[in-house]
Each structure stands twice: as C-alpha cells, then as structure tokens.
Amino acid sequence: MIVILNPDTRPDSRECAAVLDFLRAKPGITPRVHHVTGTQQVLTEIYLVGDTASLDRDEIESLPDVERVVRVSREYRVLGRHRDDTRAYGFTYNGIRFDQDSLHVFAGLCAVDTREHVEQMMQALQQNGQQCTRMGAYKPRTSPYSFQGLGASCLPWIFELAGKYDIKVMAMEVTHDSHVDEIMQALEAAGRPTGVMLQIGTRNTQNFELLKTVGRQQELPVLIKRGFGITIDESLNAAEYLASEGNRKVIFCLRGMKSNLGDPHRNFVDFTHVPVVKHLTLMPVCIDPSHSVGTRNRSSDGLMDLMHATAQGVIAGANMVLVDFHPAPHKALVDGPQALHLDELEIFLQDVDIARKAYIERRALAERLPQH
C-alpha cells in the first residue's frame, strides 16, 4: 500500500510525522518514506511494508494531508504501475528531464581509451546539439585477460572535457561499490562540470549487494540493464532493489537476450518489451541497439541492422538510446566492430528523429481507439 500525501508536504514536516505516527501504531506495519521531486511539485509517498490487507483505505485517506491511497498490485512496489495508479513519474537531473514521454540519445565510447578520442567524441556531440553521452571507465569482461577499462585514472579528464563541451549527463558503468565513491570524489574535485548516470550492466543485474549500495545514494540516477539470461520480471525486481533503498531515479534498459535464436545478431533483440515495461512500471525505458545487434551489417535497403533495431525501439516508445560510437572503431579496445563512426552521427540522429515522429503520430492515432 502506498500513502500519497498532499503536494509539497515535506518528509520532515509535522503533518508527515502525524501520518507516520498513525501508521506505525498499526500492528505488523512498517512505513518507509520516499521523497519524489516532479516538474511542478514535490510529493511525499509512504510505502507500507507488512500485512496491509486488513488496513482500511478510507480511514487512511481521511487523515489530514493524505491525498490518496494506492493498493499495491505488483511485486515491485515502488517502481510498479499499480491498478488505478495515476501518478506521474519522472525526474530531472542536471537540467535534463527523464520520464516515459522524453527521448534522449546517449552516443559515446563503450570503453574510454584515450583523451584524444574522448574529446573528438564530445566535440562531435556538441556540433550535433547533444548533451548526453556514454563513457565506459570500468569494464566487466568475460575474459580476465581482456581490457578492463582505465578506471578512476581517466575520470578527471573525462569530466573536464564534458564541461568543456557542455555534456550534461554521461552514462558510466560501475561494477563495485568503490567505483561509486571514486566517481563522486572525482566529480567533486572537478567542480561538478557534468553529471553521471550510474550504469548497472547485464552481468550485475542480480548483484544484489551492489544494487543496494547504488540505491542508497540518491544523488546520481541509475540505468539498469536487463539481465541477458533472466526473465523480464526478474530484471524488474532487480530494479526494485535500487528504489527500495531510496533511489527512484531509475531507467530500465533493454539490451538483448543471450540466445542463438537471435543469430546472426549478437543477442536476441527484445525491443518489443519497451511498451511492456512502460505499462508494468513507471520507469523510462532505454534501448541498447549496439549490444543487441553487435555488427555494422547493412541490409539491401542500405540501412544498418543497428539503425533498424534502433528505429523499432523508438517507434515502440523508447525514452533513451544507448549507442556505441568511436572516432576510430578499428582502434577501439572494446566492441569496435559494432561502433558507428563519427561521420555517421548526424545521419543516425536524423533517423532517430524520423522514428520518434512516427511514434508521436501513432500515439495520436491511439487516442481514437475504442476503450473496451
């Protein structure tokens, strides 16, 4: 059960304290307070853990400063879209709005290698009006002998260049709780010239202790990828670990499933699940066509498979695109064969715009559907 207080009721207010006192007096009930900042107002939500079936919804809604009560209908309580739940959800981070209506492209280096390549990438992004990117400093690899990323040593100059080229948010994978501390310290030392979206990779989707650690910090948003060999429900519950620890600024990423049924693509593309995640949860949905397709193959129409997959996800309503680019893919230390070239960035962005316009037209058409 979720108790939603009147807008702009602060968690530290006397009104909130009075509601909490009432709820704590109920046997077997533990309330957890969550603070949600929207575009126009601040909401305080109280999540009730325990046997809530016996609670009287009308009684709680009659309390002063309680706007309404939502009964939880899904296992993922915080991030789930529950029955009769009309809450608007989203967040703004470093000036960029993320919700189920927005769309942002995070084009960049899967793995940071040289300062020169990072600067070339960010310069190209600025020239094309982009303020988001991906930059991999820590890289989990299947082989222990593969390049593992430059780590904390590259953070100072990555952040410096991001400030120089007006990059507002970069997605950066973390594989250990110490990486979160290193990123926060480097951001502070650099004067916070940019923002970081922590990324949980597919290999760590069920690394629950890492999820708890990342969830406890509430400053940086989190992009969590679907586990490549588990169900959508298991992956959504993994995202719930982040939110249950306090961080609701979570984006869910579809990156393809490990299966030879997807051959010759690297993974079986799962972008038909974009609308599924959006009606099951409140989270914005990201697609990762680079790791889904894994090649630069072109079909007879001249378009790359990667661009076709991207368009399919965007037409289905994706809110974020995570895609690999590199100034010199043949020199890339990770996933060079799937990286697009910088001179392809403008075309790629235009193709995304075409797909986005198609999605908007489809939404308008859907308004004419009968409500059965």
C-alpha positions in Angstrom: 0.0 0.0 0.0 1.2 3.5 -0.9 0.0 6.5 1.1 0.5 9.7 -1.0 0.5 13.0 0.9 -0.7 16.3 -0.3 1.7 18.0 -2.8 4.6 19.8 -1.2 4.2 18.1 2.2 7.8 17.6 3.3 9.0 14.3 4.9 10.3 16.3 7.9 7.1 18.2 8.4 4.8 17.9 11.4 2.0 16.8 9.1 4.0 13.9 7.7 5.1 12.9 11.3 1.5 12.7 12.3 0.6 10.4 9.5 3.7 8.2 10.3 2.7 8.0 13.9 -0.8 6.8 12.9 0.7 4.2 10.6 3.3 2.9 13.0 0.6 2.2 15.6 -0.9 -0.4 13.2 0.4 -3.9 14.2 2.8 -5.5 11.7 3.2 -2.4 9.6 6.5 -0.7 8.8 6.3 2.6 6.9 9.1 3.8 4.5 9.1 7.4 3.4 10.1 8.3 -0.2 10.5 11.9 -1.5 9.6 12.5 -5.2 10.5 15.7 -7.0 8.4 16.3 -10.1 8.4 19.0 -12.7 5.9 21.1 -10.9 5.6 19.8 -7.3 7.2 17.7 -4.6 5.5 14.5 -3.4 6.0 12.6 -0.3 5.0 8.9 -0.5 4.8 6.4 2.3 5.2 2.8 1.4 3.7 0.4 3.9 5.5 -2.9 4.4 3.8 -5.8 6.1 0.2 -7.2 6.2 -1.7 -4.3 4.6 -4.7 -6.3 3.6 -6.5 -5.5 6.9 -5.9 -1.8 6.6 -8.9 0.5 6.0 -8.1 2.5 2.9 -10.9 5.0 3.6 -9.6 5.5 7.2 -6.2 6.4 6.0 -7.5 8.7 3.2 -9.5 10.6 5.8 -6.3 11.7 7.6 -5.3 15.3 7.3 -2.7 15.8 4.5 -3.3 12.4 2.8 -4.2 13.0 -0.8 -5.0 9.3 -1.7 -4.0 5.7 -1.1 -2.9 3.2 -3.8 -3.1 -0.5 -3.1 0.0 -2.3 -4.5 -0.9 -4.7 -7.3 2.6 -5.7 -8.4 5.6 -7.2 -6.6 7.8 -4.2 -7.5 6.1 -1.8 -5.1 8.0 1.5 -5.6 8.6 1.3 -9.4 5.4 -0.6 -10.4 2.4 0.9 -12.1 -0.3 -0.3 -9.8 -4.0 -0.7 -10.5 -5.8 2.7 -10.5 -2.4 4.3 -10.1 -2.4 7.6 -12.0 0.8 9.0 -10.5 3.0 10.9 -13.0 6.7 9.8 -12.6 10.0 11.2 -13.8 13.0 13.1 -12.7 15.2 16.0 -13.7 18.9 15.6 -13.4 21.4 18.3 -14.2 18.9 20.1 -16.3 17.8 17.0 -18.3 14.3 15.6 -17.9 13.8 11.8 -17.9 10.3 10.3 -18.0 8.1 8.0 -20.1 7.5 10.8 -22.6 11.0 12.1 -23.2 13.7 10.8 -25.6 17.5 11.2 -25.2 20.3 9.7 -27.2 23.5 8.7 -25.3 26.0 8.2 -28.0 29.6 7.6 -27.0 32.5 5.3 -26.2 31.7 1.9 -24.9 35.2 2.0 -23.3 37.3 5.1 -22.8 40.7 4.7 -24.3 42.5 8.0 -25.0 41.9 11.6 -24.2 42.0 12.5 -27.9 39.2 10.0 -28.7 37.0 11.3 -25.8 37.5 14.9 -27.0 36.7 14.1 -30.6 33.5 12.3 -29.5 32.3 15.1 -27.3 33.1 17.7 -29.9 31.0 15.8 -32.4 28.2 15.6 -29.9 28.2 19.3 -29.3 28.3 20.0 -33.0 25.1 17.9 -33.3 23.3 19.5 -30.4 23.7 16.6 -28.0 24.2 17.0 -24.2 24.3 13.3 -23.2 26.8 10.6 -23.8 28.1 7.2 -22.6 31.7 6.8 -21.4 32.9 3.5 -20.0 35.7 3.8 -17.5 35.1 0.5 -15.7 34.5 -2.5 -18.0 33.5 -6.0 -16.8 34.8 -8.6 -19.3 34.1 -12.2 -19.9 37.9 -12.9 -20.1 40.1 -11.9 -17.2 42.8 -11.0 -19.8 40.6 -8.5 -21.7 40.9 -4.8 -21.3 39.1 -3.9 -18.0 38.9 -0.1 -18.5 41.1 2.8 -17.4 39.2 3.1 -14.2 39.4 6.1 -11.8 42.6 7.4 -13.5 40.6 8.8 -16.5 37.8 10.4 -14.6 39.4 13.8 -14.0 40.0 14.5 -17.7 36.7 12.9 -18.8 34.8 15.3 -16.5 36.9 18.2 -17.6 36.2 17.6 -21.3 32.5 17.1 -20.5 32.4 20.5 -19.0 34.2 22.0 -22.0 31.7 20.6 -24.5 28.6 21.1 -22.4 27.8 17.5 -21.7 25.2 17.4 -19.0 24.8 13.7 -18.3 27.1 10.7 -19.1 26.2 7.0 -18.5 29.1 5.2 -16.8 29.0 1.6 -15.7 30.1 0.6 -12.2 30.9 -2.9 -11.2 31.9 -2.4 -7.5 30.7 -0.1 -4.7 34.1 1.5 -4.6 33.5 2.8 -8.1 30.6 4.9 -6.9 32.9 6.6 -4.3 35.6 7.2 -6.9 33.1 8.8 -9.3 31.6 11.0 -6.6 35.1 12.1 -5.4 36.3 12.9 -8.9 33.1 14.9 -9.7 33.6 16.9 -6.5 37.3 17.5 -7.2 36.5 18.6 -10.8 33.9 21.1 -9.6 30.9 19.1 -10.9 31.2 20.2 -14.5 28.9 17.4 -15.7 26.6 14.7 -14.3 26.9 11.0 -14.1 24.2 8.3 -14.6 25.5 5.1 -12.9 25.0 2.1 -15.1 24.4 -1.4 -13.8 25.5 -3.8 -16.6 23.7 -7.0 -17.6 26.3 -9.2 -15.7 25.5 -7.4 -12.4 21.7 -7.2 -12.8 21.3 -9.7 -9.9 24.4 -8.5 -7.9 22.0 -7.5 -5.1 24.6 -6.1 -2.7 25.8 -3.8 -5.5 22.2 -2.8 -6.2 21.6 -1.9 -2.6 24.8 0.2 -2.4 24.0 2.1 -5.6 20.4 2.5 -4.4 21.4 4.1 -1.1 23.0 7.1 -2.8 20.2 9.2 -4.1 22.1 11.9 -6.0 23.0 10.1 -9.2 20.4 8.4 -11.3 20.8 4.8 -12.3 20.5 2.9 -15.6 20.0 -0.8 -15.0 20.2 -3.2 -17.9 18.1 -6.3 -18.2 19.9 -9.5 -17.3 20.8 -11.3 -20.5 19.6 -14.7 -19.3 16.7 -14.0 -16.9 13.0 -13.1 -17.3 11.7 -9.6 -17.6 10.1 -10.0 -14.2 13.4 -10.9 -12.5 15.1 -7.9 -14.1 12.3 -5.5 -13.0 12.6 -6.9 -9.4 16.3 -6.1 -9.6 15.5 -2.5 -10.5 13.2 -2.5 -7.5 16.2 -3.2 -5.2 17.5 0.3 -6.2 14.2 2.0 -5.5 13.6 0.1 -2.2 16.9 1.5 -0.9 15.8 5.1 -1.7 16.9 5.9 -5.2 13.8 6.2 -7.5 15.8 7.9 -10.3 15.9 4.6 -12.3 15.9 3.9 -16.0 15.4 0.4 -17.3 17.5 -0.7 -20.3 16.7 -3.5 -22.8 19.9 -4.8 -24.4 19.0 -8.1 -26.0 18.8 -11.6 -24.7 21.6 -14.2 -24.8 20.3 -16.8 -27.3 21.4 -18.3 -30.6 17.9 -17.8 -31.8 19.0 -14.2 -32.4 21.9 -15.2 -34.8 23.5 -13.6 -36.6 22.9 -10.7 -34.2 24.9 -10.6 -31.1 21.8 -11.0 -28.9 18.1 -11.7 -29.5 16.7 -8.2 -29.8 14.0 -7.6 -27.2 12.7 -4.1 -28.0 9.1 -5.3 -28.2 9.3 -5.2 -24.4 9.5 -1.4 -24.5 5.7 -0.9 -24.1 5.6 -3.9 -21.7 8.0 -2.2 -19.2 6.1 1.1 -19.6 2.8 -0.4 -18.6 4.2 -2.6 -15.9 6.3 0.2 -14.3 6.7 3.9 -14.0 10.3 3.8 -15.3 11.6 5.4 -18.5 12.8 2.7 -20.9 16.2 2.7 -22.7 17.3 0.6 -25.6 20.9 -0.5 -26.4 21.0 -1.4 -30.1 24.8 -1.7 -30.2 24.9 -4.7 -27.7 21.7 -6.2 -29.1 22.8 -6.3 -32.8 26.6 -6.2 -32.4 27.5 -5.6 -36.0 27.6 -2.9 -38.7 25.9 -5.1 -41.3 23.7 -3.4 -43.8 20.6 -4.8 -45.5 19.7 -4.5 -49.1 17.9 -1.2 -48.4 21.3 0.4 -47.4 20.3 0.8 -43.7 22.4 -0.9 -41.0 20.7 -3.6 -38.9 21.6 -1.4 -35.9 19.6 1.5 -37.3 16.6 -0.7 -38.0 16.7 -2.1 -34.4 17.0 1.5 -33.0 14.0 2.7 -35.1 11.9 -0.3 -33.9 12.6 0.6 -30.3 12.0 4.3 -30.7 8.7 3.7 -32.7 7.7 1.5 -29.7 8.2 4.4 -27.3 11.8 4.1 -26.0 12.9 7.1 -23.9 16.6 6.7 -24.2 19.0 5.2 -26.8 22.4 4.0 -25.6 24.6 3.5 -28.7 28.3 3.0 -29.3 30.3 5.5 -31.4 34.1 5.8 -31.8 36.4 8.2 -33.7 38.4 5.1 -34.9 36.5 1.9 -34.4 39.4 -0.2 -35.6 41.4 1.1 -32.7 38.6 0.6 -30.1 39.7 -1.5 -27.2 36.1 -2.8 -26.6 33.4 -3.7 -29.2 35.0 -1.9 -32.1 33.1 -3.9 -34.8 29.7 -2.6 -33.6 30.7 1.1 -33.1 29.5 3.7 -35.5 31.8 6.3 -37.0 31.6 10.0 -36.0 30.6 11.0 -39.6 27.6 8.7 -39.2 26.3 10.5 -36.1 24.2 13.2 -37.9 22.5 10.5 -40.1 21.9 8.3 -37.1 20.3 11.2 -35.1 18.1 12.1 -38.1 16.9 8.5 -38.4 16.0 8.6 -34.7 14.0 11.8 -35.3 12.1 10.1 -38.1 11.2 7.1 -35.9 10.2 9.5 -33.0 7.8 11.4 -35.3 6.2 8.1 -36.3 5.8 7.2 -32.6 4.1 10.6 -31.9 1.8 10.1 -34.8 0.9 6.6 -33.5 0.1 8.0 -30.1 -2.3 10.5 -31.6 -3.9 7.7 -33.7 -4.3 5.6 -30.5 -6.5 8.2 -28.9 -9.1 7.2 -31.4 -9.1 3.6 -30.3 -12.4 2.5 -28.6 -12.0 1.9 -24.8 -13.1 -1.7 -24.3 
